[in-house]
C-alpha cells in the first residue's frame, strides 16, 4: 500500500516528486559534506585562481583559488540550516500568536492584528535588513531576523483558520468542562490549523533561503570565509563576471533551484491538504 500510494503521488505531482528528490539529495550532500566535497572549502590555492571548470575543478575556482563545487556543497549547510531554523521558528511563533489572537479576540486580537498589518506592509527583505541592523550580524542573529520577519505573515494566515475552529463544538465543550485557555489553544485548536501551517512552512523555506542569500550578498549575513551561496555571488563581483562567469552561475543556479523546489513542493502540499482543491 505505501508503495502504491507513493507511485500515485508521483504520477499526480511529478514536479513535486522531482523537487523532493532534489531536496533530499541536497540535504544528504550537506550532511555528508566533509566526505563528499573534493576539497576543503577554506583552502586557498593561489596558483589555481580563476581556473575554469575542468577535470581537476569541476565547477572551476574563485578569486582565491578555492574550489567552487566544495564551497557549494558546504554552502548548502548554511542555506538549509538558516532556512529550516528560521522557517520553523517563524512559522511556529506566528501560529501560536495567530491561534491565541483568534481565541481571545477583543482588544488582544485588535492590537495583534494592527501590529501584524504594520509589519506585513514592509517587504520581507527590508524587514529582515532592519532586524539584522538591530540584532547584529552572525548566523544566529540572521536566523532570528528572518524568523521575526516571517512571524506576522504566519500569524495572519493561521488566525483566519483559527477563527473557524474557535466556535467548533469540541472547543466549546472543553471550555464548559473547565479547561484552561492555553490547554484549549494547544490541545484543541493548534492541531486543527496544521494544514495551513505546513503549507506556509514549505513556502517560508524557499523564501528564507533567498533572504539568507540576499543578506549575505549585501554583507549582512554570514561572513567570510564561511561558505554561503550569497557570499559566493558577492565574491563574483562585477569585475569578475566577464573574466570568470562560472563564479556567479553555480551559486545562482543553486539558489534558484532550491527555492523553486521548495515552492513546487509547497504547492503540491497545499493541493493535497486543501479539500477544496481535490478532484
VOGU-144353 format. One record per atom (N, C-alpha, C, O): z, x, y; residue in three letters. Coordinates in steps of 0.2 Angstrom, whole numbers, padded with zeros to 4 digits, always signed. Example, Ala and Ser with C-alpha at 12.3 -4.5 7.8 and 13.67 -1.06 7.14 Angstrom:
2
+0039+0066-0028Ala +0039+0062-0022Ala +0039+0066-0016Ala +0042+0071-0017Ala +0035+0064-0011Ser +0036+0068-0005Ser +0039+0064+0000Ser +0040+0067+0006Ser 
***
This chain:
279
+0000+0004-0006Unk +0000+0000+0000Unk +0000+0004+0006Unk -0004+0003+0011Unk +0004+0009+0007Unk +0004+0013+0013Unk -0003+0017+0014Unk -0005+0017+0020Unk -0006+0019+0009Unk -0012+0022+0009Unk -0018+0017+0012Unk -0022+0019+0016Unk -0018+0011+0009Unk -0022+0006+0011Unk -0021+0004+0018Unk -0026+0003+0022Unk -0015+0004+0020Unk -0013+0002+0027Unk -0016+0008+0032Unk -0018+0006+0037Unk -0015+0014+0030Unk -0017+0019+0034Unk -0025+0019+0035Unk -0028+0021+0040Unk -0028+0018+0029Unk -0035+0018+0029Unk -0038+0012+0033Unk -0043+0013+0037Unk -0035+0006+0033Unk -0037+0001+0038Unk -0036+0003+0045Unk -0040+0001+0049Unk -0030+0006+0046Unk -0029+0008+0053Unk -0034+0013+0056Unk -0036+0013+0062Unk -0036+0018+0051Unk -0041+0022+0053Unk -0048+0019+0055Unk -0051+0021+0059Unk -0050+0014+0051Unk -0056+0010+0052Unk -0056+0006+0058Unk -0061+0006+0062Unk -0050+0003+0060Unk -0050-0001+0066Unk -0049+0003+0072Unk -0052+0001+0077Unk -0046+0009+0072Unk -0045+0013+0078Unk -0046+0020+0076Unk -0042+0025+0075Unk -0053+0022+0075Unk -0055+0029+0073Unk -0053+0034+0078Unk -0051+0039+0077Unk -0054+0032+0085Unk -0052+0037+0090Unk -0045+0038+0090Unk -0042+0044+0092Unk -0041+0033+0089Unk -0033+0034+0089Unk -0031+0038+0083Unk -0027+0043+0084Unk -0035+0037+0077Unk -0033+0042+0072Unk -0035+0049+0073Unk -0031+0054+0071Unk -0041+0050+0076Unk -0043+0057+0078Unk -0038+0060+0083Unk -0036+0066+0083Unk -0036+0056+0088Unk -0031+0058+0093Unk -0024+0060+0090Unk -0021+0065+0091Unk -0022+0056+0085Unk -0016+0058+0082Unk -0016+0064+0078Unk -0012+0068+0077Unk -0022+0065+0074Unk -0023+0071+0070Unk -0023+0077+0075Unk -0020+0082+0073Unk -0027+0076+0081Unk -0027+0082+0086Unk -0020+0084+0088Unk -0018+0090+0089Unk -0016+0079+0090Unk -0009+0080+0092Unk -0004+0083+0087Unk +0000+0087+0088Unk -0005+0081+0081Unk -0001+0084+0075Unk -0003+0091+0074Unk +0001+0095+0074Unk -0010+0093+0075Unk -0012+0100+0074Unk -0009+0104+0080Unk -0007+0110+0079Unk -0009+0101+0086Unk -0007+0104+0092Unk +0001+0106+0091Unk +0003+0111+0093Unk +0005+0101+0089Unk +0012+0101+0088Unk +0013+0107+0083Unk +0018+0111+0084Unk +0009+0107+0077Unk +0010+0112+0072Unk +0009+0119+0075Unk +0013+0124+0074Unk +0003+0120+0079Unk +0002+0126+0082Unk +0007+0128+0087Unk +0009+0134+0087Unk +0010+0123+0090Unk +0016+0125+0095Unk +0022+0128+0091Unk +0025+0133+0093Unk +0024+0124+0086Unk +0030+0126+0082Unk +0029+0133+0078Unk +0033+0137+0078Unk +0022+0134+0076Unk +0021+0140+0072Unk +0018+0145+0076Unk +0015+0150+0074Unk +0018+0145+0083Unk +0015+0149+0087Unk +0016+0157+0086Unk +0011+0160+0086Unk +0022+0159+0084Unk +0023+0166+0083Unk +0019+0169+0077Unk +0017+0174+0077Unk +0017+0164+0072Unk +0014+0166+0066Unk +0006+0164+0067Unk +0002+0168+0064Unk +0005+0160+0071Unk -0002+0158+0072Unk -0006+0162+0077Unk -0012+0164+0076Unk -0003+0163+0083Unk -0006+0167+0088Unk -0008+0174+0086Unk -0004+0177+0083Unk -0014+0176+0088Unk -0016+0183+0085Unk -0013+0188+0089Unk -0012+0194+0087Unk -0010+0187+0095Unk -0007+0192+0100Unk -0001+0190+0103Unk +0000+0184+0103Unk +0003+0194+0105Unk +0009+0192+0109Unk +0006+0190+0116Unk +0002+0194+0119Unk +0008+0184+0118Unk +0005+0181+0125Unk +0007+0185+0131Unk +0005+0184+0136Unk +0013+0189+0130Unk +0015+0193+0136Unk +0012+0200+0136Unk +0013+0203+0142Unk +0009+0202+0131Unk +0006+0209+0131Unk +0000+0210+0136Unk -0005+0206+0136Unk +0001+0215+0140Unk -0005+0217+0145Unk -0009+0222+0142Unk -0006+0227+0140Unk -0015+0221+0141Unk -0020+0226+0139Unk -0025+0228+0145Unk -0030+0224+0145Unk -0023+0232+0149Unk -0027+0233+0155Unk -0034+0236+0153Unk -0039+0236+0157Unk -0035+0239+0147Unk -0042+0241+0145Unk -0046+0235+0143Unk -0052+0236+0142Unk -0043+0229+0142Unk -0047+0224+0140Unk -0047+0218+0145Unk -0048+0212+0143Unk -0046+0220+0151Unk -0046+0215+0156Unk -0053+0211+0157Unk -0058+0214+0157Unk -0053+0204+0158Unk -0059+0200+0159Unk -0064+0201+0153Unk -0070+0201+0154Unk -0061+0203+0147Unk -0065+0203+0141Unk -0068+0196+0139Unk -0064+0191+0139Unk -0074+0195+0138Unk -0077+0189+0137Unk -0075+0187+0130Unk -0073+0191+0126Unk -0076+0180+0128Unk -0075+0178+0121Unk -0079+0182+0116Unk -0085+0184+0117Unk -0076+0185+0111Unk -0079+0189+0106Unk -0075+0189+0099Unk -0070+0185+0098Unk -0077+0193+0095Unk -0073+0194+0088Unk -0066+0196+0089Unk -0062+0194+0085Unk -0064+0200+0094Unk -0058+0203+0095Unk -0053+0197+0099Unk -0048+0196+0097Unk -0056+0195+0104Unk -0053+0189+0108Unk -0057+0183+0108Unk -0062+0183+0111Unk -0055+0178+0104Unk -0060+0173+0103Unk -0061+0169+0109Unk -0067+0166+0110Unk -0056+0168+0113Unk -0057+0165+0120Unk -0057+0169+0126Unk -0057+0167+0131Unk -0057+0176+0125Unk -0058+0181+0130Unk -0051+0182+0132Unk -0046+0180+0129Unk -0050+0186+0138Unk -0044+0188+0140Unk -0044+0187+0148Unk -0049+0185+0151Unk -0038+0187+0151Unk -0037+0186+0158Unk -0037+0192+0162Unk -0039+0197+0160Unk -0035+0191+0168Unk -0035+0197+0173Unk -0030+0202+0171Unk -0030+0208+0174Unk -0025+0201+0167Unk -0020+0206+0165Unk -0022+0209+0158Unk -0018+0213+0155Unk -0028+0206+0155Unk -0029+0208+0148Unk -0026+0204+0143Unk -0026+0206+0137Unk -0022+0199+0144Unk -0019+0195+0139Unk -0023+0190+0136Unk -0028+0188+0139Unk -0022+0190+0129Unk -0027+0185+0125Unk -0026+0178+0127Unk -0020+0175+0127Unk -0031+0175+0129Unk -0031+0168+0131Unk -0029+0163+0126Unk -0025+0158+0127Unk -0032+0164+0119Unk -0030+0160+0114Unk -0023+0160+0112Unk -0020+0155+0111Unk -0020+0166+0113Unk -0012+0166+0111Unk -0008+0163+0117Unk -0004+0159+0115Unk -0011+0163+0123Unk -0007+0160+0128Unk -0008+0152+0128Unk -0004+0149+0130Unk -0014+0150+0126Unk -0015+0143+0125Unk -0010+0140+0119Unk -0007+0135+0120Unk -0010+0144+0114Unk -0005+0141+0108Unk +0002+0141+0111Unk +0006+0136+0110Unk +0004+0147+0114Unk +0011+0147+0116Unk +0012+0142+0122Unk +0018+0139+0123Unk +0007+0141+0126Unk +0007+0136+0132Unk +0008+0129+0129Unk +0011+0125+0133Unk +0006+0127+0123Unk +0007+0121+0120Unk +0014+0119+0119Unk +0016+0114+0120Unk +0018+0125+0118Unk +0025+0124+0118Unk +0028+0121+0124Unk +0032+0116+0124Unk +0026+0124+0130Unk +0028+0122+0136Unk +0026+0115+0138Unk +0030+0111+0140Unk +0020+0113+0137Unk +0017+0107+0138Unk +0020+0101+0134Unk +0022+0096+0137Unk +0021+0102+0128Unk +0024+0097+0123Unk +0032+0097+0125Unk +0035+0091+0125Unk +0035+0102+0126Unk +0042+0102+0127Unk +0044+0098+0134Unk +0048+0094+0134Unk +0040+0100+0139Unk +0041+0096+0145Unk +0039+0089+0145Unk +0042+0085+0147Unk +0033+0088+0141Unk +0030+0081+0141Unk +0035+0077+0137Unk +0036+0071+0139Unk +0037+0079+0131Unk +0041+0075+0127Unk +0048+0073+0130Unk +0051+0068+0131Unk +0051+0079+0133Unk +0058+0078+0136Unk +0058+0074+0142Unk +0062+0069+0142Unk +0053+0075+0146Unk +0053+0071+0152Unk +0051+0064+0151Unk +0054+0059+0154Unk +0046+0062+0146Unk +0044+0056+0145Unk +0050+0052+0141Unk +0051+0046+0143Unk +0053+0055+0137Unk +0059+0051+0133Unk +0065+0050+0138Unk +0067+0044+0138Unk +0066+0055+0142Unk +0072+0054+0147Unk +0070+0049+0152Unk +0074+0044+0153Unk +0064+0049+0155Unk +0062+0045+0160Unk +0061+0037+0157Unk +0064+0033+0161Unk +0058+0037+0152Unk +0057+0030+0149Unk +0063+0027+0147Unk +0064+0021+0148Unk +0068+0031+0144Unk +0074+0028+0141Unk +0079+0026+0147Unk +0082+0021+0147Unk +0079+0030+0152Unk +0083+0029+0158Unk +0080+0022+0161Unk +0084+0018+0163Unk +0074+0022+0162Unk +0071+0016+0165Unk +0072+0010+0161Unk +0073+0005+0164Unk +0071+0011+0155Unk +0073+0005+0150Unk +0080+0002+0151Unk +0081-0004+0151Unk +0085+0007+0151Unk +0092+0005+0152Unk +0093+0001+0159Unk +0096-0004+0159Unk +0090+0004+0164Unk +0091+0001+0171Unk +0087-0005+0171Unk +0090-0010+0174Unk +0081-0006+0168Unk +0077-0012+0168Unk +0081-0018+0165Unk +0081-0023+0167Unk +0083-0016+0159Unk +0087-0022+0155Unk +0093-0024+0159Unk +0095-0030+0159Unk +0097-0019+0161Unk +0103-0020+0165Unk +0102-0025+0171Unk +0105-0029+0173Unk +0097-0023+0174Unk +0095-0026+0181Unk +0093-0034+0179Unk +0095-0038+0183Unk +0089-0034+0174Unk +0087-0041+0172Unk +0093-0045+0169Unk +0093-0051+0171Unk +0098-0042+0166Unk +0103-0046+0163Unk +0108-0048+0168Unk +0110-0054+0169Unk +0110-0043+0173Unk +0115-0045+0178Unk +0112-0049+0184Unk +0115-0054+0186Unk +0106-0048+0185Unk +0102-0052+0191Unk +0106-0052+0197Unk +0110-0047+0199Unk +0105-0057+0202Unk +0108-0057+0208Unk +0107-0051+0212Unk +0101-0048+0213Unk +0112-0049+0216Unk +0112-0043+0220Unk +0110-0037+0217Unk +0107-0033+0220Unk +0113-0036+0211Unk +0111-0030+0207Unk +0104-0029+0206Unk +0101-0024+0207Unk +0101-0035+0204Unk +0094-0035+0202Unk +0090-0034+0209Unk +0085-0030+0209Unk +0092-0037+0214Unk +0088-0036+0221Unk +0088-0029+0223Unk +0083-0026+0225Unk +0094-0026+0223Unk +0095-0019+0225Unk +0091-0014+0221Unk +0087-0010+0224Unk +0091-0015+0214Unk +0087-0010+0210Unk +0080-0011+0211Unk +0076-0006+0211Unk +0078-0017+0212Unk +0070-0019+0212Unk +0068-0016+0219Unk +0062-0013+0219Unk +0072-0016+0224Unk +0069-0014+0231Unk +0069-0006+0230Unk +0064-0003+0233Unk +0074-0003+0227Unk +0074+0004+0227Unk +0068+0007+0222Unk +0064+0011+0224Unk +0067+0003+0217Unk +0061+0004+0212Unk +0054+0003+0216Unk +0050+0008+0215Unk +0054-0002+0220Unk +0047-0003+0224Unk +0046+0003+0229Unk +0040+0005+0229Unk +0051+0005+0232Unk +0050+0011+0237Unk +0048+0017+0233Unk +0043+0020+0235Unk +0051+0019+0227Unk +0049+0025+0224Unk +0042+0024+0220Unk +0039+0029+0220Unk +0041+0018+0218Unk +0034+0017+0215Unk +0028+0018+0220Unk +0023+0019+0218Unk +0030+0016+0226Unk +0025+0017+0231Unk +0022+0024+0232Unk +0017+0025+0235Unk +0026+0029+0230Unk +0024+0036+0231Unk +0019+0038+0225Unk +0021+0036+0219Unk +0014+0041+0226Unk +0010+0044+0220Unk +0015+0048+0215Unk +0020+0051+0218Unk +0014+0048+0209Unk +0018+0052+0204Unk +0019+0059+0206Unk +0024+0062+0206Unk +0013+0063+0208Unk +0013+0070+0210Unk +0017+0071+0216Unk +0021+0076+0216Unk +0017+0067+0221Unk +0021+0068+0227Unk +0028+0067+0226Unk +0032+0071+0228Unk +0030+0062+0222Unk +0037+0061+0220Unk +0040+0066+0216Unk +0045+0069+0217Unk +0036+0069+0211Unk +0038+0075+0207Unk +0039+0081+0211Unk +0044+0085+0210Unk +0034+0082+0216Unk +0035+0088+0220Unk +0041+0087+0225Unk +0045+0092+0226Unk +0043+0081+0227Unk +0049+0081+0231Unk +0055+0082+0227Unk +0060+0085+0229Unk +0055+0080+0221Unk +0061+0081+0216Unk +0061+0088+0215Unk +0067+0091+0215Unk +0056+0092+0213Unk +0056+0099+0212Unk +0059+0103+0218Unk +0063+0107+0218Unk +0057+0100+0224Unk +0059+0103+0230Unk +0067+0103+0231Unk +0070+0107+0234Unk +0069+0097+0229Unk +0077+0096+0229Unk +0080+0100+0224Unk +0085+0103+0225Unk +0078+0099+0218Unk +0081+0102+0212Unk +0080+0110+0211Unk +0084+0113+0209Unk +0074+0112+0213Unk +0073+0119+0212Unk +0068+0120+0206Unk +0067+0115+0203Unk +0065+0126+0206Unk +0060+0127+0200Unk +0064+0129+0194Unk +0070+0129+0194Unk +0060+0129+0188Unk +0063+0131+0182Unk +0061+0125+0177Unk +0060+0119+0179Unk +0061+0126+0171Unk +0059+0121+0166Unk +0064+0115+0166Unk +0061+0110+0165Unk +0070+0116+0166Unk +0075+0111+0166Unk +0074+0106+0172Unk +0074+0100+0171Unk +0074+0109+0177Unk +0073+0105+0184Unk +0066+0102+0184Unk +0065+0097+0186Unk +0061+0105+0181Unk +0054+0102+0180Unk +0055+0096+0176Unk +0052+0091+0178Unk +0058+0096+0170Unk +0059+0090+0166Unk +0063+0085+0170Unk +0061+0079+0169Unk +0068+0087+0173Unk +0072+0082+0177Unk +0068+0078+0182Unk +0068+0072+0183Unk +0064+0082+0186Unk +0060+0080+0191Unk +0054+0075+0189Unk +0054+0069+0192Unk +0051+0076+0183Unk +0046+0072+0180Unk +0049+0066+0178Unk +0047+0060+0178Unk +0055+0066+0174Unk +0059+0061+0171Unk +0061+0056+0177Unk +0060+0050+0176Unk +0064+0059+0182Unk +0066+0054+0188Unk +0060+0051+0191Unk +0060+0045+0194Unk +0054+0054+0191Unk +0048+0051+0194Unk +0046+0045+0189Unk +0043+0040+0192Unk +0047+0045+0183Unk +0045+0040+0178Unk +0050+0034+0178Unk +0048+0029+0176Unk +0056+0035+0179Unk +0061+0030+0179Unk +0060+0024+0182Unk +0060+0019+0179Unk +0058+0024+0189Unk +0057+0017+0192Unk +0051+0013+0189Unk +0051+0007+0189Unk +0046+0017+0187Unk +0040+0014+0183Unk +0042+0011+0177Unk +0040+0005+0175Unk +0046+0014+0173Unk +0048+0012+0167Unk +0053+0006+0168Unk +0052+0001+0164Unk +0057+0006+0173Unk +0061+0000+0174Unk +0058-0006+0176Unk +0060-0011+0173Unk +0052-0006+0180Unk +0049-0012+0181Unk +0045-0015+0175Unk +0045-0021+0175Unk +0042-0011+0171Unk +0039-0013+0165Unk +0044-0017+0160Unk +0043-0022+0158Unk +0049-0013+0159Unk +0054-0016+0154Unk +0058-0022+0157Unk +0059-0027+0153Unk +0059-0022+0163Unk +0063-0028+0166Unk +0059-0034+0165Unk +0062-0039+0164Unk +0052-0034+0166Unk +0048-0040+0165Unk +0049-0043+0158Unk +0049-0049+0157Unk +0049-0039+0153Unk +0051-0041+0146Unk +0058-0043+0145Unk +0059-0048+0142Unk +0062-0040+0148Unk +0070-0042+0148Unk +0071-0048+0151Unk +0076-0052+0148Unk +0068-0050+0156Unk +0069-0057+0159Unk +0068-0062+0154Unk +0071-0068+0155Unk +0063-0062+0150Unk +0061-0067+0145Unk +0067-0067+0139Unk +0068-0072+0137Unk +0069-0061+0138Unk +0074-0060+0132Unk +0081-0063+0135Unk +0085-0066+0131Unk +0082-0062+0141Unk +0089-0064+0144Unk +0091-0071+0142Unk +0097-0073+0141Unk +0086-0076+0142Unk +0088-0083+0141Unk +0087-0085+0134Unk +0087-0091+0132Unk +0086-0080+0129Unk +0085-0082+0122Unk +0092-0085+0119Unk +0097-0083+0122Unk +0091-0089+0114Unk +0097-0092+0111Unk +0102-0087+0108Unk +0108-0088+0109Unk +0100-0081+0105Unk +0104-0077+0102Unk +0108-0073+0108Unk +0114-0071+0106Unk +0105-0072+0114Unk +0109-0069+0119Unk +0114-0074+0122Unk +0120-0072+0123Unk +0112-0080+0122Unk +0117-0085+0125Unk +0123-0086+0119Unk +0129-0087+0121Unk +0121-0085+0113Unk +0126-0086+0108Unk +0131-0080+0108Unk +0137-0081+0107Unk +0128-0074+0109Unk +0133-0068+0109Unk +0137-0068+0115Unk +0143-0066+0115Unk +0135-0071+0121Unk +0139-0072+0127Unk +0144-0077+0126Unk +0150-0076+0128Unk +0143-0082+0122Unk +0148-0088+0121Unk +0153-0085+0116Unk +0159-0088+0116Unk +0151-0081+0111Unk +0156-0078+0107Unk +0161-0072+0110Unk +0165-0070+0107Unk +0159-0071+0116Unk +0164-0066+0120Unk +0161-0059+0120Unk +0165-0055+0121Unk +0155-0058+0118Unk +0153-0051+0118Unk +0152-0048+0125Unk +0151-0052+0129Unk +0154-0042+0125Unk +0154-0039+0132Unk +0147-0038+0135Unk +0142-0038+0131Unk +0146-0036+0141Unk +0140-0036+0144Unk +0136-0030+0141Unk +0130-0031+0139Unk +0139-0024+0140Unk +0135-0019+0138Unk +0133-0019+0130Unk +0128-0017+0128Unk +0137-0023+0127Unk +0136-0024+0120Unk +0130-0029+0119Unk +0125-0028+0115Unk +0129-0034+0123Unk +0123-0038+0123Unk +0117-0034+0125Unk +0112-0035+0122Unk +0118-0030+0130Unk +0112-0026+0133Unk +0110-0021+0127Unk +0104-0021+0126Unk +0114-0018+0124Unk +0112-0013+0119Unk +0111-0015+0113Unk +0106-0013+0109Unk +0114-0021+0110Unk +0113-0023+0104Unk +0108-0029+0103Unk +0105-0030+0098Unk +0107-0033+0108Unk +0103-0039+0108Unk +0097-0039+0112Unk +0092-0042+0111Unk +0097-0035+0118Unk +0092-0035+0122Unk +0087-0029+0122Unk +0081-0030+0121Unk +0090-0023+0122Unk +0086-0017+0121Unk +0081-0017+0115Unk +0075-0015+0116Unk +0084-0019+0109Unk +0079-0019+0103Unk +0073-0023+0104Unk +0068-0022+0101Unk +0074-0029+0108Unk +0068-0033+0109Unk +0063-0032+0114Unk +0059-0035+0116Unk +0064-0026+0118Unk +0059-0024+0123Unk +0057-0017+0120Unk +0054-0013+0124Unk +0057-0016+0114Unk +0055-0009+0111Unk +0047-0008+0111Unk +0045-0003+0112Unk +0044-0014+0110Unk +0036-0013+0110Unk +0034-0011+0117Unk +0030-0006+0117Unk +0035-0014+0123Unk +0033-0011+0129Unk +0036-0004+0130Unk +0033+0000+0134Unk +0042-0002+0128Unk +0045+0004+0129Unk +0040+0010+0125Unk +0039+0015+0128Unk +0038+0008+0119Unk +0034+0013+0115Unk +0027+0014+0118Unk +0025+0020+0119Unk +0024+0009+0121Unk +0018+0009+0124Unk +0018+0013+0130Unk +0014+0018+0132Unk +0024+0012+0134Unk +0025+0016+0140Unk +0026+0023+0139Unk +0024+0027+0143Unk +0030+0024+0133Unk +0032+0031+0132Unk +0026+0035+0130Unk +0025+0041+0133Unk +0021+0033+0126Unk +0015+0036+0125Unk +0010+0038+0131Unk +0007+0043+0132Unk +0010+0033+0136Unk +0007+0034+0142Unk +0010+0039+0146Unk +0007+0043+0149Unk +0017+0039+0146Unk +0020+0044+0150Unk +0019+0051+0147Unk +0019+0056+0151Unk +0018+0052+0141Unk +0017+0058+0138Unk +0011+0062+0141Unk +0011+0068+0143Unk +0005+0058+0141Unk -0001+0061+0144Unk +0000+0063+0152Unk -0002+0068+0154Unk +0004+0058+0155Unk +0005+0059+0162Unk +0009+0065+0164Unk +0009+0069+0168Unk +0014+0066+0159Unk +0019+0071+0160Unk +0016+0078+0159Unk +0017+0083+0163Unk +0011+0079+0154Unk +0008+0085+0153Unk +0003+0087+0159Unk +0003+0092+0161Unk +0000+0081+0162Unk -0004+0083+0168Unk +0000+0085+0174Unk -0001+0089+0178Unk +0006+0081+0175Unk +0011+0083+0180Unk +0013+0090+0179Unk +0014+0094+0184Unk +0015+0092+0173Unk +0018+0099+0172Unk +0013+0104+0174Unk +0014+0109+0177Unk +0006+0103+0172Unk +0001+0107+0173Unk +0000+0108+0181Unk -0001+0113+0183Unk +0000+0102+0184Unk -0001+0102+0191Unk +0004+0105+0195Unk +0002+0109+0200Unk +0010+0104+0193Unk +0016+0108+0197Unk +0016+0115+0195Unk +0017+0119+0200Unk +0014+0117+0189Unk +0014+0124+0188Unk +0008+0127+0192Unk +0009+0133+0194Unk +0003+0124+0192Unk -0003+0126+0196Unk -0001+0128+0203Unk -0004+0132+0206Unk +0003+0123+0206Unk +0005+0124+0213Unk +0011+0129+0214Unk +0013+0130+0219Unk +0013+0131+0208Unk +0019+0136+0209Unk +0025+0133+0209Unk +0030+0136+0211Unk +0026+0126+0207Unk +0032+0123+0207Unk +0035+0122+0201Unk +0040+0118+0200Unk +0032+0124+0195Unk +0034+0123+0189Unk +0037+0129+0186Unk +0041+0133+0189Unk +0035+0130+0179Unk +0037+0136+0176Unk +0034+0142+0179Unk +0028+0142+0182Unk +0037+0148+0179Unk +0035+0154+0182Unk +0032+0159+0177Unk +0034+0159+0172Unk +0028+0164+0180Unk +0025+0169+0176Unk +0031+0174+0174Unk +0036+0174+0177Unk +0030+0177+0168Unk +0024+0177+0164Unk +0024+0172+0158Unk +0021+0172+0153Unk +0028+0166+0159Unk +0029+0161+0154Unk +0022+0158+0153Unk +0019+0156+0157Unk +0020+0157+0146Unk +0013+0154+0145Unk +0013+0147+0147Unk +0017+0143+0144Unk +0009+0145+0151Unk +0009+0137+0153Unk +0002+0136+0155Unk -0001+0140+0158Unk -0001+0130+0153Unk -0008+0129+0154Unk -0010+0129+0162Unk -0015+0131+0164Unk -0005+0126+0166Unk -0006+0125+0173Unk -0006+0132+0176Unk -0010+0133+0181Unk -0001+0136+0174Unk -0001+0143+0176Unk -0008+0147+0175Unk -0010+0151+0179Unk -0010+0146+0169Unk -0017+0149+0167Unk -0022+0147+0171Unk -0027+0151+0173Unk -0022+0140+0173Unk -0028+0138+0178Unk -0026+0141+0185Unk -0031+0143+0188Unk -0020+0142+0187Unk -0019+0145+0193Unk -0021+0152+0193Unk -0023+0155+0198Unk -0020+0156+0187Unk -0022+0163+0187Unk -0029+0164+0187Unk -0032+0169+0189Unk -0033+0158+0185Unk -0040+0158+0185Unk -0042+0156+0192Unk -0046+0151+0193Unk -0040+0160+0197Unk -0041+0158+0204Unk -0049+0158+0206Unk -0053+0160+0202Unk -0050+0156+0212Unk -0057+0156+0214Unk -0061+0162+0214Unk -0067+0163+0212Unk -0057+0168+0215Unk -0060+0174+0214Unk -0062+0176+0207Unk -0066+0181+0206Unk -0059+0173+0202Unk -0061+0175+0195Unk -0066+0170+0192Unk -0068+0171+0186Unk -0067+0164+0195Unk -0071+0159+0192Unk -0078+0161+0190Unk -0080+0160+0184Unk -0081+0164+0194Unk -0088+0167+0193Unk -0088+0173+0188Unk -0093+0174+0184Unk -0083+0177+0189Unk -0083+0183+0185Unk -0081+0182+0178Unk -0083+0185+0173Unk -0076+0177+0177Unk -0073+0176+0170Unk -0072+0168+0170Unk -0066+0166+0170Unk -0077+0164+0169Unk -0076+0157+0169Unk -0072+0154+0163Unk -0069+0149+0163Unk -0071+0158+0158Unk -0068+0156+0152Unk -0060+0156+0153Unk -0056+0153+0150Unk -0058+0159+0159Unk -0051+0159+0160Unk -0049+0152+0163Unk -0043+0150+0162Unk -0053+0148+0165Unk -0052+0141+0168Unk -0054+0136+0163Unk -0051+0131+0162Unk -0059+0137+0159Unk -0062+0132+0154Unk -0057+0131+0149Unk -0056+0125+0147Unk -0054+0136+0146Unk -0050+0135+0140Unk -0044+0131+0142Unk -0042+0125+0138Unk -0040+0133+0147Unk -0034+0128+0148Unk -0036+0122+0151Unk -0032+0117+0150Unk -0041+0121+0155Unk -0044+0115+0157Unk -0045+0110+0152Unk -0043+0104+0152Unk -0049+0112+0146Unk -0050+0108+0141Unk -0044+0106+0137Unk -0043+0100+0135Unk -0039+0111+0136Unk -0033+0109+0133Unk -0029+0104+0136Unk -0027+0099+0133Unk -0029+0104+0143Unk -0025+0099+0147Unk -0029+0092+0146Unk -0025+0087+0145Unk -0035+0092+0147Unk -0039+0086+0147Unk -0039+0083+0140Unk -0037+0077+0139Unk -0040+0087+0134Unk -0040+0084+0128Unk -0033+0081+0126Unk -0032+0076+0123Unk -0028+0085+0128Unk -0021+0082+0126Unk -0019+0076+0129Unk -0016+0071+0126Unk -0020+0076+0136Unk -0019+0070+0140Unk -0023+0064+0137Unk -0021+0058+0137Unk -0029+0065+0136Unk -0034+0060+0133Unk -0031+0057+0126Unk -0031+0051+0125Unk -0029+0062+0122Unk -0027+0060+0116Unk -0021+0055+0116Unk -0020+0050+0113Unk -0016+0057+0120Unk -0010+0053+0121Unk -0012+0046+0124Unk -0009+0041+0122Unk -0017+0046+0129Unk -0019+0039+0132Unk -0022+0035+0127Unk -0021+0029+0126Unk -0027+0038+0123Unk -0030+0034+0117Unk -0025+0031+0112Unk -0025+0026+0110Unk -0020+0036+0110Unk -0015+0033+0106Unk -0011+0028+0109Unk -0009+0023+0105Unk -0009+0028+0115Unk -0005+0023+0118Unk -0009+0016+0119Unk -0006+0011+0118Unk -0016+0017+0120Unk -0020+0010+0120Unk -0020+0007+0113Unk -0019+0001+0112Unk -0020+0011+0108Unk -0020+0009+0101Unk -0014+0006+0099Unk -0013+0000+0096Unk -0008+0009+0101Unk -0002+0006+0100Unk +0000+0000+0104Unk +0003-0005+0101Unk -0003-0001+0110Unk -0002-0007+0113Unk -0006-0013+0110Unk -0003-0018+0109Unk -0012-0011+0107Unk -0016-0016+0104Unk -0012-0019+0097Unk -0013-0024+0095Unk -0009-0014+0094Unk -0006-0015+0088Unk +0001-0019+0089Unk +0003-0023+0085Unk +0004-0018+0095Unk +0011-0021+0096Unk +0011-0027+0100Unk +0015-0031+0100Unk +0005-0028+0104Unk +0004-0034+0108Unk +0001-0040+0104Unk -0005-0039+0102Unk +0005-0045+0102Unk +0002-0051+0098Unk -0004-0054+0101Unk -0009-0057+0098Unk -0004-0054+0108Unk -0010-0057+0112Unk -0016-0054+0111Unk -0022-0057+0112Unk -0016-0047+0109Unk -0022-0043+0108Unk -0025-0043+0101Unk -0030-0040+0100Unk -0021-0046+0096Unk -0023-0046+0089Unk -0028-0051+0088Unk -0028-0056+0091Unk -0033-0049+0084Unk -0039-0053+0082Unk -0037-0057+0076Unk -0041-0061+0074Unk 
***
